[in-house]
Amino acid sequence: MTSFQLLVFDFDGTLVDTKKDIADAVNRTLKELGLRTLDREVLYTFIGKGVNHLMTRSLEGTGCNDLPRAIDAFMKHYEAHLMDHTHLFPNCRETLEHFSHKANTILSNKPTRFITQILDALDCRTPFSTILGGDSMPAKKPDPGGLHHILEQHRVRPEATLMIGDSLVDVETGKRAGVKTCGVTYGHAGRATLETAQPDWIIDDLLELKQFIH
């Protein structure tokens, strides 16, 4: 068992299953621009590195290079359909309640307003003392600046901090900040991909955090 004071969670693919609504908003954007749409499964592979990356990949091969227009359209469509399919992952609420005596925070590449709107809709904002989105800091993950900011804000040392996420980006971010890392297999990357990054732990369910954190 390890004693952590600070838990830093990724958002999409870790706490909340948002992928269908993100993919559908991309396809609504592509239709608006008069472009071909993409299978959801393809679009899922573009999620996790911020909206610029998401829309850049989605426009590849279309001949359209108006990225600002595409991003504006995506933000409009996504905000209008934020909660069509989005829900908490199994045991998320129970895990947060179990660790309510610790500092629980969010570090995501998603725009902050979408994070807070989703948490409010799910009645799950209260557990988090800090929420940093992709527009909160000068650079997004895997840059460790956001994680350093959270550590300083909570006055917690790296060795007392755990970064929890579903992607290679999250593991790299944690390692670059000198904190322990935990990968979750039910998000975007999967176990085989996460194993290549060698996080300190890999779990299939958030509630498994109880097995090695006290």
PAZAPA-4460 file (N, C-alpha, C; in steps of 0.05 Angstrom, whole numbers, plus 32768, in hexadecimal, padded with zeros to 4 digits):
% residues 214
    n_x    n_y    n_z   ca_x   ca_y   ca_z    c_x    c_y    c_z   seq   type   mol
   8011   7FE8   8000   8000   8000   8000   8012   8019   8000     1      M     A
   8009   802D   7FF1   8018   8046   7FEF   8007   805D   7FF9     2      T     A
   8013   8070   8006   8004   8087   8011   8008   809F   7FFE     3      S     A
   7FF3   80A6   7FF0   7FF3   80BE   7FDF   7FE1   80D3   7FEB     4      F     A
   7FEA   80EC   7FEB   7FDA   8102   7FF4   7FC9   810E   7FDD     5      Q     A
   7FD4   810C   7FC5   7FC8   811A   7FAE   7FC4   8107   7F97     6      L     A
   7FAB   8106   7F8E   7FA4   80F6   7F76   7F9D   8108   7F5F     7      L     A
   7FAB   8104   7F49   7FA6   8115   7F31   7F9A   8104   7F1B     8      V     A
   7F82   8109   7F14   7F74   80F9   7F00   7F73   8106   7EE5     9      F     A
   7F78   80F7   7ED0   7F70   8100   7EB5   7F51   8100   7EB5    10      D     A
   7F45   810B   7E9F   7F28   810D   7E9E   7F1C   80F9   7E8A    11      F     A
   7F1E   8100   7E70   7F13   80EF   7E5B   7F21   80D3   7E5B    12      D     A
   7F11   80BF   7E5D   7F1C   80A4   7E5C   7F26   8099   7E77    13      G     A
   7F25   80AA   7E8B   7F2E   80A2   7EA6   7F17   80A5   7EBA    14      T     A
   7F0B   80BC   7EBC   7EF5   80C0   7ECE   7EDA   80BE   7EBF    15      L     A
   7EDA   80C9   7EA7   7EC1   80CC   7E98   7EC4   80C1   7E7C    16      V     A
   7EB0   80B2   7E73   7EAF   80A8   7E58   7EA2   80BC   7E46    17      D     A
   7EB2   80CB   7E37   7EA8   80E1   7E27   7EAC   80DC   7E09    18      T     A
   7EB7   80C5   7E02   7EC2   80C2   7DE7   7EAC   80C3   7DD1    19      K     A
   7E94   80B8   7DD7   7E7F   80B9   7DC2   7E77   80D6   7DBC    20      K     A
   7E74   80E6   7DD0   7E6B   8102   7DCB   7E81   8112   7DBD    21      D     A
   7E9A   810C   7DC4   7EB0   811A   7DB6   7EB1   8112   7D98    22      I     A
   7EAF   80F8   7D93   7EB0   80EE   7D78   7E98   80F8   7D67    23      A     A
   7E81   80F9   7D73   7E69   8102   7D65   7E6B   8120   7D5F    24      D     A
   7E77   8130   7D71   7E7B   814C   7D6D   7E8F   8151   7D56    25      A     A
   7EA3   8140   7D54   7EB6   8142   7D3E   7EA7   813D   7D24    26      V     A
   7E97   8128   7D23   7E89   8122   7D0A   7E74   8137   7D02    27      N     A
   7E68   8143   7D16   7E56   8159   7D10   7E66   8170   7D04    28      R     A
   7E7D   8175   7D0E   7E8F   818A   7D03   7E97   8184   7CE6    29      T     A
   7E9F   816B   7CE2   7EA7   8163   7CC7   7E90   8166   7CB3    30      L     A
   7E78   815F   7CBB   7E61   8162   7CAA   7E5C   8180   7CA4    31      K     A
   7E5E   8191   7CB8   7E5A   81AD   7CB5   7E6E   81B9   7CA1    32      E     A
   7E86   81AE   7CA1   7E9B   81B8   7C8F   7E99   81AB   7C73    33      L     A
   7E85   8199   7C6F   7E82   818C   7C56   7E97   8176   7C51    34      G     A
   7EA1   816A   7C66   7EB6   8156   7C64   7EAB   813A   7C6C    35      L     A
   7EBB   8126   7C66   7EB3   810B   7C6D   7EB5   8107   7C8B    36      R     A
   7EA4   80F5   7C95   7EA5   80EF   7CB2   7EB7   80D7   7CB6    37      T     A
   7EBC   80D0   7CD0   7ECD   80BA   7CD7   7EC0   80A8   7CEB    38      L     A
   7EC8   808F   7CEB   7EBD   807C   7CFE   7EC5   8085   7D1B    39      D     A
   7EB3   8081   7D2D   7EB9   8088   7D49   7ED3   807B   7D52    40      R     A
   7ED7   8062   7D4C   7EEF   8054   7D55   7F09   8062   7D4C    41      E     A
   7F08   806D   7D34   7F1F   807C   7D2A   7F23   8096   7D3A    42      V     A
   7F0D   80A4   7D3F   7F0E   80BD   7D4D   7F17   80B9   7D6A    43      L     A
   7F10   80A2   7D76   7F19   809D   7D92   7F37   809E   7D94    44      Y     A
   7F45   8096   7D7F   7F63   8096   7D81   7F6F   80B2   7D80    45      T     A
   7F5F   80C6   7D79   7F68   80E1   7D78   7F64   80F0   7D92    46      F     A
   7F56   80E4   7DA5   7F4E   80F1   7DBE   7F65   80F0   7DD3    47      I     A
   7F69   8106   7DE2   7F7B   8105   7DF8   7F91   811A   7DF8    48      G     A
   7F95   8126   7DE0   7FAB   813A   7DDE   7FA1   8156   7DD9    49      K     A
   7F88   815A   7DDE   7F7D   8175   7DDB   7F6D   8178   7DC1    50      G     A
   7F5D   818D   7DBF   7F4C   8191   7DA8   7F5B   8198   7D8F    51      V     A
   7F72   81A6   7D91   7F81   81AB   7D79   7F8A   8192   7D6B    52      N     A
   7F95   817F   7D7B   7F9E   8165   7D71   7F86   8156   7D66    53      H     A
   7F70   8156   7D74   7F58   8147   7D6C   7F4E   8150   7D50    54      L     A
   7F4C   816A   7D4D   7F42   8174   7D33   7F57   8173   7D1D    55      M     A
   7F70   8177   7D24   7F85   8174   7D0F   7F85   8158   7D03    56      T     A
   7F83   8144   7D15   7F82   8128   7D0B   7F69   8123   7CFB    57      R     A
   7F53   812E   7D04   7F39   8129   7CF7   7F38   8136   7CDB    58      S     A
   7F47   814B   7CD7   7F47   8158   7CBD   7F5B   814D   7CA9    59      L     A
   7F6C   813B   7CB3   7F81   8130   7CA1   7F75   8122   7C89    60      E     A
   7F80   8129   7C72   7F78   811D   7C59   7F5E   8128   7C4D    61      G     A
   7F53   813D   7C59   7F3B   8149   7C4F   7F40   8161   7C3C    62      T     A
   7F58   816C   7C3D   7F5E   8184   7C2E   7F56   819D   7C3C    63      G     A
   7F49   819B   7C53   7F41   81B2   7C62   7F57   81B9   7C76    64      C     A
   7F60   81D1   7C76   7F75   81D9   7C89   7F6C   81F1   7C9B    65      N     A
   7F52   81F5   7C9C   7F47   820B   7CAD   7F43   8200   7CC9    66      D     A
   7F59   81FC   7CD7   7F57   81F0   7CF2   7F48   8202   7D06    67      L     A
   7F4C   821C   7D06   7F3D   822D   7D19   7F1E   822A   7D15    68      P     A
   7F15   8229   7CFC   7EF8   8226   7CF7   7EEF   820B   7D01    69      R     A
   7EFF   81F6   7CFC   7EF7   81DB   7D05   7EF6   81DA   7D23    70      A     A
   7F09   81E6   7D31   7F08   81E6   7D4E   7EF0   81F5   7D59    71      I     A
   7EEA   820C   7D4D   7ED3   821B   7D56   7EB9   820B   7D53    72      D     A
   7EB7   81FE   7D3C   7E9F   81EE   7D36   7E9D   81D6   7D49    73      A     A
   7EB4   81C9   7D4E   7EB4   81B2   7D61   7EAB   81BB   7D7D    74      F     A
   7EB6   81D2   7D87   7EAF   81DB   7DA1   7E91   81E1   7DA3    75      M     A
   7E86   81EC   7D8E   7E69   81F2   7D8E   7E59   81D8   7D8F    76      K     A
   7E60   81C5   7D7E   7E51   81AC   7D7D   7E54   819C   7D97    77      H     A
   7E6D   819B   7DA1   7E71   818B   7DB9   7E62   8197   7DD1    78      Y     A
   7E63   81B1   7DD4   7E55   81BD   7DEB   7E37   81B9   7DE9    79      E     A
   7E2C   81B7   7DD1   7E0F   81B3   7DCE   7E07   8196   7DD3    80      A     A
   7E1A   8184   7DD2   7E14   8167   7DD6   7E27   815B   7DEB    81      H     A
   7E2D   816A   7DFF   7E42   8162   7E13   7E3A   8149   7E22    82      L     A
   7E20   8145   7E27   7E18   812F   7E38   7E06   811B   7E2B    83      M     A
   7E07   8119   7E10   7DF6   8106   7E02   7DFC   80E9   7E0B    84      D     A
   7E15   80E2   7E0C   7E1D   80C7   7E13   7E31   80C6   7E2B    85      H     A
   7E3A   80DC   7E35   7E4F   80DE   7E48   7E46   80D5   7E64    86      T     A
   7E57   80C5   7E71   7E51   80BB   7E8C   7E6A   80B4   7E9B    87      H     A
   7E68   80B2   7EB5   7E7F   80AA   7EC6   7E85   808D   7EC1    88      L     A
   7E9F   8086   7EC2   7EA6   806A   7EC0   7E9D   805B   7ED9    89      F     A
   7E9A   8041   7ED7   7E92   8031   7EEF   7EA5   8036   7F07    90      P     A
   7E98   8039   7F1E   7EA6   803C   7F38   7EB6   8056   7F3B    91      N     A
   7EB2   8069   7F28   7EBF   8082   7F2B   7EB6   8091   7F44    92      C     A
   7E9C   8094   7F47   7E91   80A3   7F5D   7E99   8095   7F78    93      R     A
   7E98   807B   7F78   7E9F   806C   7F91   7EBC   8070   7F98    94      E     A
   7ECE   8071   7F84   7EEA   8074   7F88   7EF0   8090   7F93    95      T     A
   7EE4   80A4   7F88   7EE8   80C0   7F91   7EDE   80C3   7FAE    96      L     A
   7EC8   80B6   7FB4   7EBD   80B7   7FCF   7ED1   80A9   7FE3    97      E     A
   7EDC   8093   7FDA   7EEE   8084   7FEC   7F07   8095   7FF2    98      H     A
   7F10   80A5   7FDE   7F28   80B5   7FE2   7F22   80D2   7FE7    99      F     A
   7F0B   80D7   7FF2   7F03   80F3   7FF7   7F14   8101   800C   100      S     A
   7F23   80F2   801B   7F35   80FD   802F   7F4F   8107   8023   101      H     A
   7F53   8101   800A   7F6B   810A   7FFB   7F65   8121   7FE9   102      K     A
   7F79   812E   7FDE   7F75   8143   7FCA   7F71   8135   7FAF   103      A     A
   7F59   8138   7FA4   7F53   812D   7F8A   7F52   8143   7F75   104      N     A
   7F61   8140   7F5F   7F63   8156   7F4C   7F60   814A   7F30   105      T     A
   7F5D   815C   7F1C   7F5B   8154   7F00   7F6F   8164   7EF0   106      I     A
   7F7E   8156   7EDF   7F90   8162   7ECC   7F8A   8156   7EB0   107      L     A
   7F7F   8166   7E9F   7F75   815D   7E85   7F7E   816F   7E6F   108      S     A
   7F7D   8165   7E56   7F82   8176   7E3F   7F68   8180   7E33   109      N     A
   7F51   817A   7E40   7F37   8183   7E37   7F33   81A0   7E40   110      K     A
   7F25   81B1   7E31   7F1F   81CC   7E3A   7F11   81CB   7E55   111      P     A
   7F19   81DD   7E67   7F10   81DC   7E83   7EF1   81DE   7E84   112      T     A
   7EE5   81EF   7E74   7EC8   81F4   7E77   7EB8   81DA   7E71   113      R     A
   7EC2   81CA   7E5F   7EB5   81B1   7E59   7EB7   819D   7E71   114      F     A
   7ECE   819D   7E7D   7ED2   818C   7E95   7EBE   8193   7EAB   115      I     A
   7EBC   81AD   7EB1   7EAB   81B6   7EC7   7E8E   81B3   7EC0   116      T     A
   7E86   81B7   7EA6   7E6A   81B3   7E9E   7E62   8196   7EA1   117      Q     A
   7E74   8184   7E99   7E6E   8167   7E9B   7E6D   815F   7EB8   118      I     A
   7E7F   8167   7EC8   7E7F   8160   7EE5   7E65   816B   7EF2   119      L     A
   7E5D   8183   7EEB   7E45   818E   7EF7   7E2D   817D   7EEF   120      D     A
   7E2C   8176   7ED5   7E15   8166   7ECB   7E14   814B   7ED9   121      A     A
   7E2B   8140   7EE0   7E2D   8126   7EED   7E2C   8128   7F0C   122      L     A
   7E29   8141   7F16   7E2A   8146   7F33   7E43   813A   7F3F   123      D     A
   7E5A   8140   7F33   7E73   8134   7F3C   7E8A   8148   7F3D   124      C     A
   7E83   8161   7F41   7E99   8176   7F42   7EA5   8179   7F5D   125      R     A
   7E95   8174   7F72   7E9E   8179   7F8D   7EB7   816B   7F96   126      T     A
   7EBC   8152   7F8D   7ED4   8144   7F96   7EEF   8150   7F8E   127      P     A
   7EEF   8163   7F7B   7F08   816C   7F70   7F10   8188   7F7A   128      F     A
   7F27   8189   7F86   7F31   81A2   7F91   7F3E   81B4   7F7B   129      S     A
   7F48   81A7   7F66   7F54   81B6   7F50   7F4C   81A8   7F36   130      T     A
   7F45   81B9   7F22   7F3F   81AF   7F07   7F4F   81BF   7EF3   131      I     A
   7F63   81B3   7EE6   7F72   81C0   7ED1   7F6C   81B3   7EB6   132      L     A
   7F63   81C3   7EA3   7F5E   81BA   7E88   7F74   81C1   7E75   133      G     A
   7F70   81BB   7E5C   7F85   81C0   7E48   7F89   81DD   7E42   134      G     A
   7F77   81EE   7E4B   7F7A   820B   7E48   7F82   8219   7E62   135      D     A
   7F89   820A   7E76   7F90   8216   7E90   7FAE   821E   7E92   136      S     A
   7FBF   8211   7E82   7FDC   8215   7E84   7FE7   821B   7E68   137      M     A
   7FFF   8226   7E66   800B   822C   7E4C   800E   8214   7E3A   138      P     A
   8013   81FC   7E46   8017   81E4   7E36   8006   81CD   7E41   139      A     A
   7FFE   81BC   7E30   7FED   81A5   7E37   7FFF   818D   7E3F   140      K     A
   7FF3   8179   7E4C   8001   815F   7E50   800A   8155   7E35   141      K     A
   8021   8148   7E33   8032   813E   7E49   8045   8152   7E56   142      P     A
   8043   816B   7E4F   8053   817F   7E5E   804B   817E   7E7B   143      D     A
   805E   817D   7E8D   8057   8178   7EAA   8050   8192   7EB8   144      P     A
   804E   81A9   7EAA   8048   81C2   7EB8   802F   81C2   7EC8   145      G     A
   8019   81B6   7EBD   8000   81B5   7ECC   8002   81A5   7EE5   146      G     A
   8010   818F   7EE3   8014   817D   7EFA   8025   818B   7F0F   147      L     A
   803A   8199   7F07   804B   81A8   7F19   803A   81BD   7F28   148      H     A
   8028   81CA   7F18   8017   81DF   7F24   8005   81D3   7F3A   149      H     A
   7FFA   81BC   7F35   7FE8   81AF   7F49   7FF8   81A7   7F62   150      I     A
   8010   819D   7F5E   8021   8196   7F75   8027   81AE   7F86   151      L     A
   802E   81C5   7F79   8034   81DD   7F88   801B   81E8   7F96   152      E     A
   8005   81E7   7F88   7FEC   81F1   7F94   7FE4   81E2   7FAD   153      Q     A
   7FE9   81C8   7FAC   7FE1   81B7   7FC3   7FF8   81B2   7FD7   154      H     A
   800F   81BD   7FD0   8027   81BA   7FE1   802D   819D   7FE7   155      R     A
   802D   818D   7FD3   8031   8170   7FD5   804A   8168   7FC5   156      V     A
   805A   8157   7FD0   8072   814E   7FC3   806B   813A   7FAD   157      R     A
   807C   8138   7F98   8076   8125   7F82   8073   8108   7F8C   158      P     A
   8083   8100   7F9F   8081   80E4   7FA8   8067   80DE   7FB7   159      E     A
   8058   80F3   7FBF   803E   80EF   7FCC   8027   80F3   7FB9   160      A     A
   802D   80F1   7F9F   8019   80F7   7F8A   8017   80E0   7F76   161      T     A
   7FFE   80DB   7F6E   7FF9   80C6   7F5A   7FEA   80D2   7F42   162      L     A
   7FF4   80CE   7F2A   7FE7   80D6   7F11   7FD8   80BE   7F06   163      M     A
   7FBE   80C1   7F00   7FAD   80AB   7EF7   7FA1   80B2   7EDC   164      I     A
   7FA6   80A2   7EC8   7F9C   80A8   7EAD   7F9B   8090   7E9B   165      G     A
   7F8E   8094   7E84   7F8A   807E   7E71   7F9C   807E   7E5A   166      D     A
   7FAF   8091   7E58   7FBF   8094   7E40   7FDD   8095   7E45   167      S     A
   7FEC   8092   7E30   8009   8095   7E32   8010   80B1   7E3A   168      L     A
   8000   80C5   7E31   8004   80E1   7E38   8004   80E4   7E57   169      V     A
   7FF1   80D7   7E64   7FEE   80DA   7E81   8006   80CE   7E8F   170      D     A
   800F   80B7   7E87   8026   80AA   7E93   803F   80BB   7E8F   171      V     A
   8043   80C5   7E77   805A   80D6   7E71   8059   80EF   7E82   172      E     A
   8042   80FB   7E85   803F   8114   7E95   8048   810E   7EB1   173      T     A
   803E   80F8   7EBD   8044   80F2   7ED8   8062   80ED   7EDC   174      G     A
   806E   80DE   7EC9   808A   80D8   7ECC   809B   80F1   7EC9   175      K     A
   8093   8103   7EB7   80A3   811C   7EB4   80A1   812E   7ECC   176      R     A
   808C   812B   7EDC   8089   813A   7EF4   8094   812C   7F0D   177      A     A
   809D   8113   7F09   80A9   8104   7F1F   8095   80F8   7F33   178      G     A
   807C   80F3   7F29   8068   80E7   7F3A   8062   80CA   7F32   179      V     A
   8056   80BB   7F43   804E   809F   7F3D   8037   80A0   7F29   180      K     A
   8034   808B   7F19   8020   808B   7F04   8010   8071   7F05   181      T     A
   7FF6   8074   7EFD   7FE4   805D   7EFB   7FD4   805F   7EE1   182      C     A
   7FD6   804A   7ED1   7FC7   804A   7EB8   7FAD   803A   7EBC   183      G     A
   7F97   8044   7EAF   7F7E   8035   7EAF   7F78   802A   7E93   184      V     A
   7F70   8011   7E93   7F6E   8003   7E79   7F54   8007   7E6A   185      T     A
   7F40   8012   7E77   7F25   8014   7E6A   7F22   802D   7E59   186      Y     A
   7F36   803E   7E57   7F34   8056   7E48   7F3D   8053   7E2B   187      G     A
   7F4D   8066   7E22   7F54   8067   7E06   7F6C   8055   7DFE   188      H     A
   7F7E   8050   7E10   7F97   8042   7E08   7F95   8024   7E0A   189      A     A
   7F8B   8019   7E20   7F8B   7FFD   7E24   7FA4   7FF3   7E32   190      G     A
   7FA3   7FDB   7E3D   7FB9   7FD0   7E4D   7FD3   7FCD   7E3D   191      R     A
   7FD2   7FC2   7E25   7FEB   7FBC   7E16   7FFA   7FD6   7E11   192      A     A
   7FEB   7FEB   7E09   7FF8   8005   7E04   8003   8011   7E1D   193      T     A
   7FF4   8010   7E33   7FFD   801B   7E4C   8016   800E   7E56   194      L     A
   8017   7FF3   7E52   802F   7FE5   7E5C   8049   7FEF   7E4F   195      E     A
   8047   7FF9   7E37   805F   8003   7E2A   806A   801C   7E38   196      T     A
   8059   802A   7E46   8061   8042   7E55   806B   803C   7E71   197      A     A
   8066   8024   7E7A   806F   801B   7E95   8066   802D   7EAC   198      Q     A
   804C   8031   7EAF   8043   803F   7EC7   8048   802E   7EE0   199      P     A
   8047   803A   7EF7   804B   802B   7F10   8036   8016   7F15   200      D     A
   801D   801D   7F0D   8007   800A   7F0F   7FF5   800B   7EF6   201      W     A
   7FE8   7FF5   7EF0   7FD3   7FF5   7EDC   7FBB   7FE8   7EE8   202      I     A
   7FA3   7FF5   7EE5   7F8B   7FEA   7EF1   7F75   7FE9   7EDB   203      I     A
   7F61   7FD7   7EE0   7F4B   7FD4   7ECE   7F32   7FE2   7ED8   204      D     A
   7F32   7FEB   7EF1   7F1B   7FF7   7EFD   7F25   800C   7F12   205      D     A
   7F1A   8024   7F13   7F24   8038   7F25   7F24   802F   7F42   206      L     A
   7F11   801E   7F49   7F0E   8015   7F65   7F27   8005   7F6D   207      L     A
   7F36   7FFB   7F5A   7F4F   7FEC   7F61   7F64   7FFE   7F6E   208      E     A
   7F60   8018   7F6C   7F73   802A   7F7A   7F73   8024   7F98   209      L     A
   7F5D   801A   7FA2   7F5B   8014   7FBF   7F6F   7FFE   7FC7   210      K     A
   7F78   7FEE   7FB4   7F89   7FD8   7FBA   7FA6   7FE0   7FC0   211      Q     A
   7FAE   7FF8   7FB7   7FCA   7FFF   7FBC   7FCD   801C   7FC7   212      F     A
   7FB7   802A   7FCC   7FB8   8044   7FD8   7FA9   8044   7FF3   213      I     A
   7FB6   8050   8007   7FA7   8053   8020   7FA9   8070   8029   214      H     A
***
